[in-house]
Amino acid sequence: MEFDVSLEPGSGESQELEPDINWIPFRCAAIAGVGLIGGSLGLAMRERGLADRVLGLDRSGEVLAQAKAMGAIDEGSTSLSSLAGADCVVFASPVGGLPDLMTLAAPFIGEGAIVTDVGSLKRRIVEVGESLFGPRFIGGHPMAGSETSGIGAARAGLFEKAPWALVNSRRGSLRDGGPASRIAALVTALGARPILLTAERHDHLVALVSHLPHVLSFSFSQAIAAQPAAPAAIGLAGASFRDMSRVSHSSPDLWADIFVENREELLPAIEAFEASLGVLRAAIEAGNREALLQCLTMIHPNE
């Protein structure tokens, strides 16, 4: 099986590569955290034959049983010692506790195993991962998800055509047969598009296109809910309301951790939005249609 790999060398532009990578399935891929992302990863890997065996690791035996019944894993375990036989370990737990989980799990992971994660922030995770596993650790973040969470929301096609950031501190090739190229090939086999980024670049970009939209959705939903006419208005709402409020149904615990962890990048993004909103508000307040048209036609400058 051959795969194409996308590489971002730091400029923000991706290049299409055509490496000769013959896929050899992992003997055992272990997924630590079998929720939406981890469960979807297991479903896709088993469906596409990317591992001989998929092991799920989770604190909840009930979650593991559901994951096995759905076909997301071959077997489940609540013990970190079960990671010893894996040649690929994917940490898919919430970002707040992910560095601590990696630290606890490290003594049980074999020296030859490739290690990655799917966390939505990268600086601290990559720092901890590389300190524990060296060049075997490749940070990862699939730009795919849902406002719903848990194993029940998992689906095999979740990653189709999604960008998938690959992050480490080294500028190696994605086609040299090393850990980064191995994970890039896995990502491509899942139907996603691997993009190589530094941790700093990643966290800056996701603040703009993921974290800020969630801030706005949470704020928007709270503002509407506080209105006396909210029940009647929501009963009248159409697609625009559903689109704007959808991600505000995401896990508050997960997003509180993300907002705090990435606040250095998120706060300037919020300030930029507030400035843009201020210009639009001033034009509305003044009844200035020409100024409004100028604001509204600048919405998609790159299209």
N, C-alpha and C positions, 0 to 999 in steps of 0.2 A: 504494500500500500504506500503511495507517495502523497506528500502533502505540500501545500504552499504555506509560506510563513510571511507575515507582515512584520516589518521592523521599523520602529521609530528611533532614529539615531540621536534625538534630542531637540530637533528643530520643530517638532510638532507635526511634521509630515511623515506619513508612513510610506514605506517602499515595499513593493511586492517582490518577494524572493521565490525562487524555485529550487529548493534544496532537494537532494536525493536522500530521503529519509525512509528507510524500510521499517515499517512498524513491527515491533516485537512486543506482544502483550506483556504487561506486568504480571509477575507470578501472583502477587497479592497486593491489591491497592486497598489501603486502609483509610477510611474517611472518619475523622474525629469530629462528630457533630452531625447528626442525621436529621437536619431540618429541611427547609425549602431548598437551599443551595446544595447541601450535602446529599440529600435524598435525590434531587434531580441529577446530580453528578453520578451517583450510583446507578440510577436507572439508565442513563445514557451510556455509561461504560459497559454495563452488562448487555444492553441492547446491541451495541456496536462491537462487542468482543474485544474490548481494550484492556481487559485484565482477565486472567484465568479465574480469579476469585476476588470478590469485593467484600471486605470486612467493614462493618459499621461499628463505631464506638460511640456510646452515648451513656449519660447517667441514668436514663430512663429505660428500663426493660420493656415498658409498654411501647415506647417509641420504636425500639429495635424490633419488637414483634410486628408492629405495623409496617415498618420498612421492609422486613423480610416477606410479609404477606403481599406487599405491593410489587415485589421483585426488585427493590432498590439495592438489596444486599444479599449475599449468599449466607452470611451468618453475622451475628451481632455479639458484642461483648461490652461489659461495663468496666472492664479492667484494662489499665494502661499496659499491662504486661503482654496483652494480646498483640501489641504493635511489633513485637520482636520478629515476627516472620514476614513483615511487609517489606517490599522493595520500593513502594511508593506510599508516602503518607501525606494526606491532605487535611489540614486543619480548617474546619468549617464551622467553628463555634463563633458566637458573637464577639466583636472586636474588643470589647472591654476586658474580657478575661482571657483573650487568646494568647498574649505573651506568657502569662502564668501557666496556662495549659501546656504550651510548648516546653516550658522549663521543666514541668513535672514529667512530661512524656519523654524527654530527651534520653534519659538513661535506658529506656526500653527499646529505642529505635536502633536498628542495625546500622553499622558503619557504612554499608553500601547503599542504603536507601536514599532515594531522592525525596526531598521534603518541600512542600509548598503550602500555600494557604489560599483562602478566598476572601480575606478581609477587605473592607472598603476603605481602610486607611493603611498606609504603608510605612511611614517613617519608623515608628517604634517597632512595628512587627518585623520589618526587614532587619533592623539593628539587632533585635533579640534573636531572630532566626539565624542570621549569619554568625552571631557569637556562639550559638549552640551547635550549628551544623556546618559552618564554613561554606565553601562553594556548592555544597549539595543543596543549599536552601535557595529557592527561587520564589520570591513573593508573587502572589497572583491576586487578581481582582476581576471577576467576570462582571461586566456591566449588564447584568440581567437580574431580574427579581420580580417581586410582586408586593402589593400592599398586604397580601395574606402571608402567613408564615406557618412553619411546621411541616412535618413530613406529609401530611394530608394534601398539601398544596403542591408537592413535588411533581414534576413532569419531565419526561426524557428530552423533549424538544426545547427546553428553557433557554439553552445557550445558542441556538441556531442564529447565525449571522451577528451575534453580539460581539462587541469589542471585548477583549480580555487582556488586561494589562499584566505584563510580566516585569517584575522589578527586582533588581539586585544592584550592588554597588560596583559591579564589574562590567566592563564594556566588551564582553565576549560575543562571539558569533552565535546566531541561533541555528546554525547548521554545521557545527563542528563536532556533533555527537556527544557534547557535554550535557550537564543537567538542564541548562536553559533550552537547548535544542530539543531535548527529550520532552520537556513540559510543553514547549511550543508545538511539537508534533501532536501531543495529546490534545491540546486546546483545539488545534485545527481538525483533528479527528472527531471532536465533539461538535463541529460545525461552527465554531467561533473564530474570531480573527485576533491572533496574538499581536500585541503591540508592546514593544520594549520601551520602558520609561525609567527614569530615576525616581526614587521615592518622593523627592521634593516636587518634581514636575507632576507626578501622579496626584499628590494631595492638593496641589494648586488647581489642577484641571477638574477634579471631582468636586471641589468646593463650588465651582461655577456651574457644572452641568448636573450634579446630583444633590449635593448637600443644600445649596441655596434653594432649588425648587422644593425640597422637603420643608425648609423653613417657611417658605411662602405658603405652601399648602396647609401646614399646621396653623399658621397665623390667620390665613383666610377663613378656614373652618371655624376657628375660635371667634373671629369677628362676626361671622354670620350667626353662630349659635348664641351670641350675646344679645342679638336684636330681638325685641318683643315679637316681631312679625316672623321670626325664624321658621316656626312650623308651617305657616301658610306659604312662605316663600319657597321652602324646600319642596313642598307639595307641588309647586308650580315649576320647579327647576327642570332644566333640560340637560343636554350634553355638556354645555360649557361648565355648569356647576359640577357635574360628575367628574369631568376631566380635571378641574382645578382642585377638587377636594379629595380625589381618589387616594393619593399617597398619604394623606393625613390619617388614614386608617392603619398605617404601618405601626410596628411595635414602638411604643414610647421609650421603653428601656433601651432598645437598640439605638435609637436615634439620639437619645440624650447622651449616650457614650460617644457617638460619632461627632455630635456638635461640640462637645467639650474637648475631645481629642484633637479636632482639626480647627479649633477656634482661631488660630493665627491666620489661616487661609480663609476661613469662613467670614470673619468679621469685615475684612475689606470688600468681600463680595456683597455682603448685606449693605454696606455703606454705598457701594456703587448702585445697587438697586434703589436705595432710598433717594439718591441724587436724581436718578432717572424718573422715579415716581414723582419727585418734587417738581420737576420740569413739566411733567404731564398734568399734574394737579394745577399748577399755576396757569397753564393754558386753558384748562377747563374753567377755572375760577374766573378768568378774564373773558371767557366766551370767545377766545381767539381761535377761529376755525383754521386759519392758515398755519398757526403754530402747532395746532393739534395734528394737522395733516403731515407736517414735517416730522413730528414725533412718531406718528403711526407708520410712516413709510420708511423709517429707519430700523424697523423691528428685525428684519432679516437681511442685514447688509451683505452676507456672504452667499446669498442664493441668487 
